[in-house]
Amino acid sequence: MTKVKFLSGESIPLEMHKVRMVQKVNLHPIEDRLDAMQGAGFNTFLLKNRDVYLDMLTDSGVNAMSDNQYAAMFQADDSYAGSETFYRLEATLQDMFDVTHFLPAHQGRACESIISEILVQPDSTVLMNYHFTTSKAHITLRGGKVEEIIIDEGLSITSDHPFKGNMDIDKLNEAINRLGADNIAFVRLEAGTNLIGGQPISLQNMREVAKICRDANITTVFDASLLADNLYFNKVREAEFADADLRDVTREMGRLMDITYFSGRKLGFARGGGILTSDDTLFTKMRSLIPLYEGFLTYGGMSVREMEAMSVGLEETLDFDVISQTPIFVEAFTEELTARGVPVVTPPGGLGCHVDATAFCDHLAQPEYPAGALAAALFICSGVRAMERGTMSEERRSDGTEPMAEMELVRLALPRRVFTLSQVKYAADRLAWLHQNRELIGGLEFCEEPEVLRFFFGRLKATSDWPEKLVTAFRADFGDSL
């Protein structure tokens, strides 16, 4: 992926691939989209894909695979034990991260469960640059606590800091002194902090964190699920690595961390995941849990065909042209929205474009779930499915009170090699219209609220007839247009 300047002077993202297979999508009338949204309980996770035009919910497991990945799937060895497919994937990961051991798992949250089971004790604390929903849930379910020590700029919606995902070194030292190293289960770094806008972490920051933890004898854990985007930013924003081979960068990351885990639904452009370590003791503890929870040690709950595709996809992650598409598309998306007055997280990160629902829906209080309401309104007026990343994605405390999220974001994910620039521009146009009519967006309230991970399958309802009013305003401006 690269940007080229056109005769008009405009710089436009230029895809470094051609499309050889397509899948039909549907753009239904707005009245049908309203019915679908109401049927889904105003939760975009519960929409049927047949009702969605552009699925920007996530990049997890929905990235387009390459021709070489599909070709590799034909050589899969489906042996239950000792599969050659496993050993090919293992060798790829050992070389990519310069580690000794690989344990397969069906996806990233399975890795989090296993890591938490061996490391988290009741009342222990996990320090992290920022939490992810499932990582936090696995820790708290085992009686642990989470403390976030991201740099202050990480929680600023608009900023020019190139690595807003960095851990604050002073806060890390303070937390270790305050809690005591023995009470810290592990320190977790997420490369591409999902919940604050896909913001990257610098390799220099990883070095500093690793040294402090090594000196204090604290285990370090690295979530590399969004590493592809992070590598792009390491190369373009971290001067030391401007001319570096990306393999050298990933190998240093692997050596710095005691445990690295990933979701292959993101990293590798396939489906699956795994845990990497060079620590024999940690490996032995985790190994016994793979057959118990996942499958035998040479498949770990994954399809061998997906494992073959992942092995090729991991190699493609080290190709700058391959990993640059999402960040460059996100940048173009962000610039388009900024030019049209829509509040977004800056600088543009990876994963997707993140809209600031607090500013967008400044007439709504946080308990009305402004990010959830904005995601619902966007689907109604466009058919674009986005994801709420705010208070709905939090969980109630044990006393029933509700913590307010530090950010109320709507994420429009851009899976790799899936959408065209015209589709991105359509989503931006409908968002711009919605921003002009933002006073029509009302609040939401839960009518079915699960205790754990409520944002996945909880159901809500509108607190007024605002969805119907939104449809009326849309028809007034767009007529019969979809």
C-alpha positions in Angstrom: 0.0 0.0 0.0 1.3 3.4 -0.8 0.1 7.0 -1.4 0.4 8.6 -4.8 -0.2 12.2 -5.8 -2.8 12.8 -8.5 -2.7 15.6 -11.0 -5.2 17.5 -8.8 -2.6 17.5 -6.1 -4.6 15.1 -3.9 -2.7 12.1 -2.4 -4.8 9.0 -2.6 -4.1 5.5 -1.1 -3.2 3.1 -3.9 -3.8 -0.6 -3.3 -0.9 -2.9 -4.0 -3.1 -5.9 -4.9 -5.8 -6.8 -7.4 -9.2 -8.3 -6.6 -9.8 -11.8 -8.0 -12.8 -12.9 -6.0 -15.8 -10.9 -4.7 -18.7 -11.5 -2.3 -22.1 -9.9 -2.8 -23.3 -7.5 -0.1 -26.8 -6.0 0.5 -27.8 -2.4 1.0 -31.4 -2.4 2.2 -33.8 0.5 2.5 -33.5 2.5 5.7 -36.9 1.3 7.0 -35.6 -2.3 6.8 -32.4 -1.3 8.6 -34.4 0.2 11.4 -36.4 -3.0 11.8 -33.1 -5.0 11.8 -31.6 -2.7 14.5 -34.7 -3.0 16.7 -34.7 -6.8 16.2 -31.0 -6.8 17.3 -31.8 -5.0 20.5 -29.8 -2.0 19.4 -26.6 -4.1 19.7 -24.6 -4.3 16.5 -23.2 -7.7 17.5 -26.7 -9.2 17.2 -27.3 -8.0 13.7 -27.5 -10.6 11.0 -24.9 -10.1 8.3 -27.5 -10.4 5.6 -28.8 -7.0 6.8 -25.4 -5.3 6.8 -23.9 -3.4 3.9 -20.3 -2.7 5.1 -19.3 -4.8 8.1 -16.8 -2.6 10.0 -17.5 -4.3 13.3 -14.1 -5.8 13.6 -11.0 -7.0 11.8 -11.0 -10.3 13.7 -11.2 -13.3 11.3 -12.6 -11.2 8.4 -9.4 -10.1 6.7 -9.1 -11.1 3.0 -6.6 -13.9 2.5 -4.0 -13.9 -0.3 -3.8 -16.4 -3.2 -0.7 -17.9 -1.5 -2.7 -18.5 1.7 -5.5 -20.3 -0.2 -2.9 -22.4 -2.0 -1.2 -23.4 1.2 -4.4 -24.8 2.6 -4.3 -27.6 0.1 -1.2 -29.1 1.7 -2.7 -29.3 5.2 -1.9 -32.5 7.2 -5.0 -33.3 9.2 -3.3 -35.8 11.6 -4.6 -35.6 15.1 -1.1 -35.8 16.5 2.3 -34.9 15.0 0.9 -32.9 12.0 3.4 -31.5 9.6 1.1 -28.5 9.4 1.9 -27.7 13.0 5.6 -28.0 12.6 5.5 -25.6 9.6 3.6 -23.1 11.7 5.8 -23.6 14.7 9.0 -23.0 12.6 7.5 -19.8 11.1 6.7 -18.4 14.6 10.0 -19.5 16.1 11.9 -17.6 13.3 9.6 -14.6 13.4 9.8 -14.0 17.1 13.1 -15.8 17.9 11.5 -18.0 20.6 11.8 -21.6 21.5 8.3 -22.8 22.2 4.9 -22.5 20.5 1.5 -23.6 22.0 -1.5 -23.5 19.6 -4.9 -22.3 20.7 -8.1 -21.6 18.8 -7.9 -17.8 19.3 -6.5 -15.0 21.4 -9.0 -15.2 24.3 -8.1 -18.9 24.8 -4.5 -17.8 25.2 -5.6 -15.2 27.8 -7.4 -17.8 29.7 -4.4 -20.1 29.9 -2.0 -17.3 30.8 -4.3 -16.0 33.5 -4.8 -19.5 35.0 -1.1 -20.0 35.6 -0.2 -16.5 36.6 -3.2 -14.8 38.3 -3.8 -15.3 42.0 -6.7 -13.9 44.0 -6.0 -10.2 44.8 -3.0 -10.1 42.6 -2.7 -7.2 40.1 -2.0 -7.1 36.4 -0.4 -3.9 35.2 -1.0 -3.0 31.5 -0.8 -0.1 29.1 -4.5 -0.6 28.5 -7.0 -3.4 28.9 -8.9 -5.4 26.3 -12.3 -6.6 27.2 -11.5 -10.4 27.2 -8.1 -10.0 28.8 -9.6 -8.1 31.7 -12.5 -10.6 32.1 -10.1 -13.6 32.4 -8.1 -11.8 35.0 -11.0 -10.6 37.1 -12.8 -14.0 36.9 -9.7 -15.5 38.7 -9.8 -12.9 41.4 -7.2 -10.6 40.0 -7.3 -6.8 39.5 -6.3 -4.7 36.5 -4.4 -1.4 36.7 -3.8 0.7 33.6 -0.7 2.8 33.4 -0.8 4.2 29.9 0.8 7.6 29.2 -1.5 10.6 29.7 -1.6 11.3 26.0 -3.1 7.9 25.4 -6.4 9.1 26.8 -6.4 12.4 24.8 -8.8 12.2 21.9 -6.8 14.6 19.8 -3.0 14.5 20.0 0.1 14.4 17.8 1.9 11.9 20.0 3.1 9.1 17.7 2.9 6.3 20.3 -0.2 6.9 22.5 -0.1 3.2 23.5 3.1 3.5 25.4 3.2 2.5 29.1 4.1 5.3 31.5 7.5 4.4 32.9 7.2 6.6 36.0 3.7 5.1 36.8 5.2 1.6 36.3 7.9 2.2 38.8 5.5 3.7 41.3 3.1 0.8 40.9 5.8 -1.8 41.5 7.0 0.1 44.7 3.4 0.5 45.9 2.1 -3.0 45.3 5.3 -5.0 45.6 6.7 -7.2 42.9 5.3 -10.4 44.5 1.8 -9.0 44.2 2.0 -8.3 40.5 0.8 -11.3 38.5 2.4 -9.9 35.3 2.8 -6.8 33.2 0.9 -6.9 29.9 1.7 -4.8 26.9 -0.7 -4.6 24.0 0.7 -3.6 20.7 -2.0 -1.6 19.1 -4.2 -0.6 22.1 -7.6 -1.6 20.8 -9.9 0.3 23.1 -8.2 3.7 22.8 -8.2 3.9 19.0 -5.7 1.3 17.8 -2.8 3.4 19.1 0.7 1.9 18.7 3.5 1.2 21.2 7.1 2.0 20.5 9.8 -0.6 20.6 11.9 1.7 22.8 9.0 1.7 25.3 8.9 -2.1 25.2 12.7 -2.2 26.0 12.3 0.1 29.0 9.3 -1.9 30.4 11.1 -5.2 29.9 14.3 -4.0 31.7 12.3 -2.8 34.7 10.3 -6.0 34.9 13.4 -8.2 34.5 15.2 -6.3 37.3 12.1 -6.8 39.5 11.6 -10.4 38.5 8.1 -9.7 37.1 6.7 -11.7 34.2 6.1 -9.8 31.0 3.2 -10.7 28.6 2.9 -9.3 25.1 -0.4 -9.3 23.2 0.7 -9.2 19.6 -2.7 -9.6 18.0 -2.6 -6.1 16.4 1.1 -6.3 15.7 0.8 -5.9 11.9 -0.5 -2.3 12.2 2.0 -1.6 15.0 4.9 -2.7 12.9 3.9 -0.2 10.3 4.0 2.6 12.9 7.3 1.4 14.3 8.7 1.8 10.8 7.2 5.2 9.9 7.1 6.9 13.3 10.2 5.5 15.1 13.3 6.9 13.4 15.5 4.0 14.6 13.5 1.5 12.4 12.9 3.5 9.3 15.3 1.3 7.3 14.9 -1.8 9.5 13.9 -5.3 8.3 10.6 -6.0 10.0 11.8 -9.4 10.9 14.5 -7.9 13.0 11.9 -5.8 14.8 9.6 -8.8 15.6 12.6 -10.9 16.7 13.6 -8.3 19.2 10.0 -8.0 20.5 9.9 -11.8 21.0 13.2 -11.8 23.0 12.1 -8.9 25.2 8.9 -10.6 26.4 8.6 -13.7 28.6 5.3 -14.6 26.9 3.9 -13.5 23.6 0.4 -14.5 22.5 -1.8 -13.5 19.6 -5.1 -14.0 17.8 -4.5 -15.4 14.4 -7.8 -13.9 13.4 -5.9 -10.6 13.4 -2.2 -11.4 13.1 -1.8 -13.8 10.2 -5.0 -13.0 8.4 -6.5 -16.4 9.2 -8.2 -18.0 12.3 -6.6 -19.4 15.3 -3.9 -18.2 17.7 -1.1 -19.3 20.0 1.3 -18.6 22.9 5.1 -18.2 22.4 7.8 -18.4 25.1 11.4 -19.3 25.5 10.9 -19.9 29.3 10.9 -23.6 29.9 9.1 -23.4 33.2 6.3 -21.2 31.9 6.0 -23.4 28.8 5.6 -26.6 30.9 2.9 -25.0 33.1 0.9 -23.8 30.1 1.4 -26.9 28.0 -0.7 -29.1 30.3 -3.7 -26.8 29.8 -3.7 -27.0 26.0 -5.1 -30.6 25.7 -7.5 -29.8 28.6 -9.1 -26.7 27.0 -8.0 -26.6 23.4 -7.0 -29.8 21.8 -3.8 -31.8 21.3 -0.5 -30.0 21.2 -0.2 -30.1 17.5 -3.5 -28.5 16.6 -4.8 -26.7 19.7 -8.4 -26.4 18.5 -7.5 -25.0 15.1 -8.3 -26.3 11.7 -5.1 -27.4 10.0 -6.1 -25.6 6.9 -6.3 -22.4 8.8 -2.9 -23.2 10.3 -1.4 -23.4 6.9 -3.0 -20.1 5.9 -1.8 -18.5 9.0 1.8 -19.6 8.5 1.8 -17.9 5.1 -0.1 -14.9 6.5 2.5 -14.4 9.2 5.3 -14.2 6.6 3.2 -11.7 4.7 3.0 -9.6 7.8 6.7 -8.9 7.3 5.9 -7.3 3.9 5.5 -3.6 4.3 3.2 -3.3 1.3 0.8 -5.8 2.9 0.6 -4.3 6.4 0.4 -0.7 5.3 -3.1 -0.9 3.8 -5.1 -0.7 7.0 -3.1 2.2 8.5 -3.2 4.2 5.3 -6.9 3.6 4.8 -7.5 4.6 8.4 -5.6 7.8 7.8 -7.6 8.6 4.7 -10.8 7.9 6.6 -9.8 10.0 9.5 -8.7 12.9 7.3 -12.0 12.8 5.4 -14.1 12.9 8.6 -11.9 15.6 10.2 -12.4 17.8 7.1 -16.1 17.4 7.5 -16.2 18.3 11.2 -16.7 14.8 12.6 -14.7 14.4 15.9 -12.3 11.4 15.6 -9.3 10.1 17.5 -5.9 11.5 16.3 -3.3 10.7 15.2 -4.9 8.0 13.1 -4.1 4.6 14.5 -4.4 1.0 13.2 -7.4 -1.3 13.2 -10.0 1.3 12.2 -11.2 4.8 12.4 -12.5 5.8 15.9 -15.2 8.4 16.3 -15.4 10.4 19.5 -19.0 9.7 20.6 -18.7 12.0 23.6 -18.2 15.1 21.4 -20.4 13.7 18.6 -23.3 13.2 21.0 -22.5 15.9 23.5 -26.2 16.2 24.4 -26.2 12.6 25.8 -25.0 11.7 29.3 -22.7 8.7 29.6 -25.3 6.5 31.3 -27.3 6.8 28.1 -24.6 4.9 26.2 -23.7 7.6 23.6 -21.3 5.3 21.8 -23.8 2.5 21.6 -26.5 4.9 20.4 -24.2 6.4 17.8 -23.3 2.9 16.4 -27.0 2.1 16.2 -27.8 5.4 14.5 -25.0 4.9 12.0 -26.3 1.5 11.0 -29.8 2.9 10.6 -28.8 5.7 8.2 -26.1 3.8 6.3 -26.1 0.0 6.7 -22.6 0.2 8.1 -22.0 -2.0 11.2 -19.6 -0.4 13.7 -18.6 -1.4 17.2 -19.3 0.4 20.5 -16.1 0.9 22.5 -17.2 2.8 25.6 -19.3 2.3 28.7 -21.4 -0.5 27.2 -18.1 -2.4 26.8 -17.4 -2.1 30.6 -19.0 -4.3 33.2 -20.9 -3.4 36.4 -19.0 -3.6 39.7 -20.0 -6.3 42.2 -22.1 -3.7 44.0 -24.2 -3.1 40.9 -22.7 0.4 40.1 -21.6 1.1 36.6 -18.1 2.4 35.8 -18.0 5.1 33.2 -15.5 4.4 30.4 -12.6 6.8 30.0 -13.4 7.1 26.3 -16.7 6.8 24.4 -15.7 5.6 21.0 -17.3 4.1 17.9 -14.9 2.0 16.0 -15.2 1.5 12.3 -12.8 -1.3 11.6 -11.1 -1.7 8.3 -10.2 -5.4 7.7 -7.2 -5.9 5.5 -7.9 -5.8 1.7 -11.6 -6.0 2.1 -13.1 -2.5 1.4 -12.6 -0.2 -1.5 -11.9 3.6 -1.2 -15.4 4.4 -2.5 -17.0 2.3 0.3 -14.9 4.1 2.9 -16.0 7.4 1.4 -19.6 6.3 1.6 -19.3 5.5 5.3 -17.6 8.9 5.8 -20.4 10.7 4.0 -23.2 9.0 6.0 -21.3 9.8 9.2 -21.0 13.5 8.2 -24.8 13.6 7.5 -25.4 12.0 10.9 -23.1 14.6 12.6 -25.2 17.4 11.0 -28.3 15.8 12.5 -26.7 14.5 15.7 -29.4 16.2 17.9 -31.8 13.5 16.7 -29.8 10.7 18.4 -31.3 9.7 21.7 -30.2 7.4 24.5 -30.3 3.6 25.1 -31.0 1.5 28.1 -30.5 -2.2 28.8 -33.5 -4.5 28.8 -31.4 -7.7 28.9 -28.0 -7.3 30.6 -25.6 -10.3 31.0 -23.2 -10.1 33.9 -20.1 -10.9 31.8 -19.2 -9.3 28.5 -22.6 -7.7 28.2 -21.6 -5.9 25.0 -21.5 -9.2 23.1 -25.1 -10.3 23.6 -26.9 -7.8 25.8 -30.1 -6.2 24.4 -31.1 -2.5 24.7 -34.0 -0.3 23.8 -34.3 3.3 22.7 -35.3 5.7 25.5 -37.6 7.6 23.1 -38.8 7.4 19.5 -35.6 9.0 18.2 -34.8 6.1 15.7 -38.1 6.8 13.9 -37.4 10.5 13.8 -33.9 9.7 12.3 -35.6 7.8 9.5 -37.9 10.7 8.8 -35.0 13.2 8.6 -33.0 10.8 6.3 -35.9 10.6 3.9 -36.4 14.3 3.9 -32.7 14.8 2.7 -32.1 11.7 0.6 -35.6 10.9 -0.8 -35.7 7.3 -2.2 -31.9 6.9 -2.0 -30.7 3.9 0.1 
